């Protein structure tokens, strides 16, 4: 691991995830009545739970509004959820205040150019493997896994490893 990257990850107390293209593969499924469906990766959800259990807060910041996201985040116990905010940088301040942290203690995981303003403000900017090229260029860390296919889990475990909490979390499952 790059020492600078590890140091950034050690300082993280709050991780904010985009949804479409990060927690999903970016596909939007709509039925004839306009109802929206999304597919989430259960391993990503487990990673988010483990990260939260390790003491790092987890939040959501997405430009779209979806009841599916509300249900999934409630299921995961994530209460810091901001939806329907196209200007993510404007929304960031309120989310940080709700979490009680500064941008210098925050990581953001994104995939498209609308995520860049937030990524450029936080301590650890992460792009998923299949993110837009400009987003990857401005990220401190680019995942090996694509959005919706393990990228979030990879980020959670990377931060936990840097903070020395991953082994204890995994050991709990080896009893």
N, C-alpha and C positions, 0 to 999 in steps of 0.2 A: 504494500500500500504506500502511496505517496504520503510523506509525512505531513505536508501542508493540508492535504485532503483529510487525513486522519484527524489532525488538529481541528479542522472545521467541524467534522462529525462529532468530535468529543464535546464541543460547545453547544450542540443542538439540544434544545429543550422542547421544541415544537416543530412538527413536520406537517406541512400543508400539502395535500394532494389535489390536483385537478382530477376531473372524472373522465370525460370522454377522451379517449386516446391514452389515458394513464391507468385508470382502474378498469377501463374497458378497452377493447381493441379499436375503438373509434366508430364502430358500426352503430347506426341508429335504426332500430326496427320500429316501424309504424304500421298499425293496422288501418283498415279502411275508415275507422272512426277517429283516427288521429291519436289513438292511444300509443304510448311509447313503451318500448321494452329495451332492456339493457342486459347484457350478460357480464357478470362479475366473476373473477377467479377466486375460488375459495381459499387457495393458498395465500393470495394477497391479503385477504381478510384475516387469516390467522396471523400473518406477519404484523398487521396493524394492531391486532389485539396484544400480541407479545410485546410490541414496542410500547404501547400504552401501559401495559403491566410493568414494564421496566422503568416507568416514571417519565417517559417522554410523551407529551400531549400530541394528539393527532387531530387534524382538522381537514375540512374540505372547502375549496374555493372554486366554484364552477360558474361559467357564463350562462349555462342553460339551467332551467328549472324543471325538476322532475320528481314526481311522487315516488318513483322507483328508487331514486337516490335517498330520499327521506327514509324509506323503509329499510334499505340496506344499511345505512349509517346507524339507525336506531338499533338494528339487529347486532351491529358491532359495538354498540355503546359509545359511539362518537357523537358528541353533543355540539361541537364547534363546526357548524355547517352553514356556509353562505352560498346561496344559489341565485342564479338569475342576474349576476353582476358582470356585465361585459367589460366594465372598467375595473379590472382586478386590482390594480394599484390603489385605486380609491377605496376599495373594500378592505385592503390589507390592514390599514390602521385600526379599524374596528375589530378585526379578527385578532390582531396582536394584543389589543387592549383586553379583549375578552379572555385571552389565554394568559395575560399577565406577563408577557415576555416582550423582548425587543427583537427587531429584525436581525440583530447580531447573534441571536440564539435560535434562529429559525432556518429550517430547510424548506424548499419548495420543489415539488416534482411536477414538471410540465412536459408538453409535447408540441405545442404550436406557438406561433408568433404572438398571440394574445397573452401568453404566459411570460414573455420576455421582460416587461416592466417590473413584475414581481421578482423574477429570478435575478434581476440586476440589483435588487435591494437587500436580499437575504444573505445570510452567512454561507449557506450551502445550496447552490442551484444545481438541480438534477434534471437531466433530460432522459427520457426513455429511449431505448435503442432505435426505435422507428420514428423518432421525433423529426420535425422539419430540420433541415441542415443548419439553418441559422440558429435555431434553439440549441442544437448540439454544440455548435461553435461557441456559444456563450455560457455553456454549462461548466461547472467545476467537475462534475461527474456524469458520465453517460453509462446507463445500465447495459448489461449484456442482453437482458431479456426485453422483449417489446411490451408496449402497453397492453394491459389486460391479460398478459401471459406470464406473469411472474415478476414484472419490473418493480411493483410496489413491495413485494416480499424481499426482493434483493436489496432495495433501499433500507427497509427496516432492519434486516440482518446486518447490513454494512454499518449502520449507525450503532446498533447494539454491540457489534464486534469492537468498534472503535471506543465505545464506552465501557467495555468489559462486562457486559450483561448477557451476552448471547449464550455463553457456555452454561451458565446457571439456568437460563430459560430452557435450554435443550435438555439439560440433565433432569429436569422435572418430568420429562416424558420417558426417561429410561429407568424409572423405578421398578 
